[in-house]
Amino acid sequence: MELTTLDDWLDCGEAPPLRGHRVFVRADLNVPLENGRIVDDTRLRASVGTLKRLCAAGARVILASHLGRPGGEPVPALSLAPLAPALADLSGLPVAFSDDCVGAPALAASEALGEGEILLLENLRFHAGETKNDPAFAEDLAALADFYVNDAFGTAHRAHASTAGIVEHVSRAAAGDLLLSELRHLGRILEPDRPLLCILGGAKVSDKLGVLQNLAQSADVLAVGGAMAYSFLAARGESVGDSLVEENRFEAARALLDQAEAGGCELLLPTDHVVSPSADGSGESKIVHSIPAGWMGVDIGPETAKRYAEATRSARTILWNGPMGIFEVDAFAHGTERVARAVAEAEAMTVIGGGDSLAAIAQLGIGHRIDHLSTGGGASLEFVQGVTLPGVAALEKR
């Protein structure tokens, strides 16, 4: 993969100097907000490194991101305005804010920037042209800067105006440090030190069928948890009570089980379960090996958690994406926590992605023991399937 990097610009005498130039940085600042308050600033912190490097080089940084899904119209609750002071605090740099991401006011604000200063643009998705990859909108974004940096791995799997279209209209384009780190670490899942252990959780088989099929061919061990495990168990005739299942995916689940066996991949499924009559934690819970009617699986049982944890000890490379149960409810979080600690203690190269998996790591305070915490859920899963990411392909093309 041949990409221009910040090092190429900053360390090569033949590269264009950045001092005084406007650099458009597409970041992933899609953080959770509650009443205008940032609940989790992980993505902000992840973006600061690239911003500080550019500002130290004297660049005038135009920072852009989306937030939520406003549907192409301004939604005050999804404004990026609260992020400007937070970014200033985290980076120690001056951060101004533009009420729009295109148009005369945004252009004037970008031209008024001083060296080493940042202008945060309003939510890109307040304009329908962003998700439609509208050429005119992409050109309007490009008009704000001289160079372009994509540091938003979390949206690199989307062919949007700010991730793909804009590259056609700028003189130079490069990958940011965060994007590059994601590609390098996830690339080690595609070419792993073996044994490769992949732990996947989540609600639906349909959400992760593609990656399950791919990993069943490439992984040495594939451990499945979360509600989607019950579709596999039901597909092979086991009792799952009132657990969430996708009957229309039973045939695909059985095919995947056969595929794993034929390819020599050990596919682990729960053998015991934490069950409850309700998913919100209001009812009683118990541990069973066969789920009776009127009860649903809400977490992997201790026997299963121990087996999955033991699998991490012999692995050389580990990918984990998705919780083992209804992690939001404390009583149903034990399986996820056991897996989290096991991954953190493993001697393998470890990569974790997915909101709940990252939340478990953060809650336990063990993130520093993981080799790579991926900021891109959907993008990371597509990448490990070998899918070409439009945002990365646009940079390669240049």
N, C-alpha and C positions, 0 to 999 in steps of 0.2 A: 504494500500500500504506500504510494508516494504522495505525501501531503507536505505542503509548505507549512512550517511551524514558526512560532515566535522566535525561536533560536535562529532560524534562517534570516529573519529580519534584523534581529538585535546583535547577532554575533558575526555576521558576514559583511565584510567591507563593501561588497558589490550590491548588497540589498539596499532598498531605499531607506533613508533615515526617517524615523518616525517623529522626530521633534517638530512640533508645530502642525503636524498633519492630523486631520480628523479621522478617527478609526471607529467604524461601526462594529460594535460587539453584540452579537446575538447570544444572550445568556438564558438559562432556565431559572427564572426567579418565581416559579409557580408555587409559592408558599401558601400554607393554610392561614386564613385570616378569620378572626372572630371579632365582629364590631370594630373593624379597622385595626385590630391588634394582631401582630404576627405570632402565631402559635408555635411554629417550628422554623427556625432560621437556618436549617442545615444547608439548603440550596444557596442561600445568600453567602454563607461562609465558604462554600465550595467555589464560588465565583470570584472571590476576592483576590486570589493569587494572580490570575490573569490581569485583572484590573490594575493591581499595584505594579506589575511589571510594565504595563503599557504607560502608566502615568509616570513612572520613574524614568522612562525613556523620553518623556516630554510630549507624549501623544495627547490629543484632545479627544476624550472618549465619549462616543455616543452609545449609550447602553439601552438595549431593547429586549423586551420579553413579553410573553403572554401571561395571563393570570385567569384561570378558570375557563369557562365556556360561555362568553357573553353573547355569542350568536351574531357577531358582526355589528352590534350596536353598543353604544356607551351604557355601562351598568355601573353606577357609582360605587356599589359594594365591591366591585372588582377592579377598582382603580389601583394603580401602582404607587400612588402618592405616598402611602405610609412606608414604602420601602426605601425612599430616598434618605430620610434621617437614619434609618437602621443601617443602610450601606455605609453612610458617612461614619457612623460609630465603629463599624466593624473594620473599615479600611483605613480610617484616619485621613481620608481624602475629602475634598469638597465635592458634594453631589447636589446639583441643581435638578429641577424637575420641569418637564414640558407637559402642558395639558393635552397635547396631541402628539402623535408620532410622525405625522407628515404635515405638509402645508407651510405657509409663510411663517407662522410663529415658531414652529419647530426648526425651520431652516435658519431663522434669525438667531434663535437660541444656540444652535450648533456653531454658528459663525462667531458668536460672542464668547465662546469658551476659551479659557486660557490654557496654556500648557499644563499638563498634569491635573486637569479638572475633568469631572464627569457630568454628563447630562443624561438623566434617566428619562426615557420617553414614556408616554402613557401607553396603556395596554394595546398591543398590536392587534388583538382580536376584537377591538372596538370597531374595526374596519373589516367588512366582508372579504375584501381583496386579499387579506392575509392567508386565510385557510384555503382560498380558491387559487392561490398562487397567481394572482392577477398580474400580468406584466407591467401595467401602468402603475400599480401600487408598489411593485418591487422597484421600479425605476424611481418613484418618489422617495422611497427609503434610501436608495443608493445616492440620491442627490445630497443627502446630509453628510456624506463622508467621502474620504479619498480611498481608504482601505477598509477591508472587511475581515472580521474574525468570527468564526463560529465556535462558541464554547458551550453550546446547548445540546449536549448529547441526548437529553431527555426528549427532545423534539427532532432529533436527526432522522428519525424514521418517517417524518412527515415532509412531503414536498410542498412546503408553504413558501410564501413570498420572501420571508425573512431567513429561511434556511436553504432555499434552493434558487428561487428566481432572482434574488438580489445579486448573486454571484456573477450573473451575466452582465451586470451594469457597473461593476467596480474595476479599478485598474489592477488591484492586488487582493488576493484572498488567502487566508491561512487558518489553520486549526489552532484553537486556544489550548492552553495547558490541560484544562479539565477534560475536554473532548479527547485530546491525545492520550491522556491517562486511561480513560475508559476503553479506548480502542486497544491499547496495549495490554491491559489486564484481561479484558474479555477475549482478546485474541489467544490468550493462554488456555482458555476453555476449548477453543477450536483445535489447538495443538498442545494438548496437556501432557504434563508429567503424569504417568499412570501409577496406580489406579485413579480414575476420575470418578468422584462421587457427586451426583446431582440430587439435591433435595428440593422437591417442588410441592408447594401447597396452594391452597386457594379454593374457591367455591365450585367452579365449574370445569369439567373436562373440556368443554367447547372453547373456553378462554385460552387454554394452553395445549390444545391437541397437537398443533404443529410442532411446538417445542418438545413435547413428550415424544412424538414420533421420531424427531431428529436425535434426541438424546438417548432414546432406546437403541439407536444404532451406534452412537459414539461413546456413551458412558459405560463404565465397568459395573457401576451400581447406581440404580435409580430408585430413590426412596420417595414415596408419594404420601402426602398427608392432606389435611384439610377436608372439606366436604367432597371434593372431587374423588377422594379415595373410595367413597361409598358407591359411586357409579361403577368402579372397577369391581368392588366386592359383589354388588348386586348382579353385575353382568356375568359373574361366574357362579351365581346361584346361592350366595350367602345371604342370610337374613340381615337386613339393615334397618328394620323398623320403619320409623317415620323420617329417617334421615333424608337430606336433600340429595336427589339423584336426577340424572338426565337419561330417561329411558331411550330417547332417540340417539343416544351415544353409546348404547350397550354394544352394538356391533363393532364400532370403532375401538371401544375399550378392549373387547376380546381380541381384535386383530392386533392391537398394540401389545397385549400380553404374549401372544404368539410370536410377534416380531422380536420382542425382547429375548424370549427363550431361544429363538433360532439364531439370534445374533450374539448370544453369550453374555447378554446384559442381565445381571441379577436385579429383578424388579421387586422391591420391598413394599408390602402393603400392611396396614395396621392389623394386628392380631388381637388386640384388646382395645377397648374404647371407654372414654368417659361419656356417659349418656345422661340426658335430662329430658323431661317432657316439654321444656321450653328453652328457647335459645337466648333469652335475656338474663339468665341467671336467677330468676325469681323462684324456680322450682327446685326440688331436690336433685341430686346427681349421684351416680354410682358408677362403678367400673365393671364392665361385662366383657365376655368374649363373643357373645352372640347378641345382637341388639333386638330386644323384643318389641312387639307392636306397641305403639303409644309413646315410644321413646326415640330420641334422635341422637346421633353421634355429634358431640360438640368439641371433642379433643381426642388426640391419640392417647391411649392408656399408658401407664408406666412401663409395662413390658415392652411396648412398641417404642416408646421414647428411649429406653435403654438400648434396644437393638439398633436404632438409628444413630444414637450417640456412639455406640461401639464401631459402627461403620466408618466414622470419621477418623478413627485411630490408625487405620491402615491406608487411608487415602493419601495421595500426594497432591491432588488438586480437588477443590470442593467449590461447587456452585450451589448457593441456596437462594430460592426465591419463593416467598409465600409462607404464611403461617400454617401451623399444624392443627389449629382449631379456631374457635371464636375468640381470638386473642384479646378483643376489646373487653371481654368479661373476665375479671381476675380469676374466678374459679375455673375457667376453661383455658387458661394461658400456660399451664404447667408444661405441656408438651412442647410448645413453642420455646419456652424459656430453657428447657433441658437441651433442646437442639441448638439453641443460640450459644449456650455455654460450651457445648461440645465442639462446635465449629470454632469458637474463639480459642479453645485450648488445643486444637489440632495443630500438628506440625506441618500440615499441608499448606499450599498456596490457596488462600481463601478469598472468594468473591461473594458478596451478598447484595441482592437487589430486591426491590419490592417494598412498598411503604410499611407494611406490618412487620416484616423481617427487620427492617432498619429501625423501626420503633422499638422492637424488642432489644436490639443491640444497644440503642441509646438509653433505654430504661434501665438496663443492667449495668451501664457504664463500662462496656467492654469493646467499644468501637475501635479503640487504639490497638486491639489485638487482631483486627481483621486487616488483611492485606489491601482490600479494595472494597469500599462501600459505593455501589453504583447509584448514581442519581437518576438513572433512566430505567423505569420498569419495563414498559413495552418495548422501548428501543433495545434494551439489553437482551430481551428474549428473542427479538427478531434477529439481532446480530449473531447470537449463538446458534441460530438456525442456518446461518450462512446467507441470510437475506441482505441484499444491497440496500444500504440506508441512503435515501435521496440527499440528505444534508451532507453526507460524507462523499457521495458520488460527485456532487457539484464541486467540492473542493479538489477531488482527484482530477476532474476534467480540466480545472484551471492549472 
